[in-house]
Amino acid sequence: MLVFRQLFDPPSSTYTYLLADRVGGSAVIIDPVFEQVRRDKALIDELGLTLLYSLETHVHADHVTGAWLLRQQTGCRIALSADSGAEGADRYLVADDVVVFGSRNLQVRKTPVTPMAASPMSSTTAAWRSPATA
């Protein structure tokens, strides 16, 4: 079973997503917000999950990422676009890379940057694929 939680940070109007493979407890979090790390970590612990990755879909103008705090607290790896220009990630993603968490995975897709993006760098989209299509 797939665990899916959509979380929201009102001050920045930012959505964060927690995805996990319930069977093994492996999880990824997408676009965590710095001010919400305590909430996110509490949910991960409450659900008995092991956070493998913190994924950044783009360089954010709307909020400061919580990825580095989550890495410190959980040992997860940080993954973001190879075209982002950001430093300090554990994995730099390109189109068609696959991020595996248990029997689930996300396929990376390059997406165009919107005018509201923080920089003219590429962004990424992670497309969920069910175990049957993996």
Buried (B, 14 or more C-beta within 10 A) or exposed (E): EBBEBEBEBEEBEBEBBBBBBBEEBBBBBBBBBBBBBEBBBEBBEEBEBBBBBBBBBBBBEBBEBBBBBBBEBBEBBBBBBBBBEBEEBEEBBEBEBEBBBBBBBBBBBBBEBEEEBEBEBBBBBBEEEEEEEE
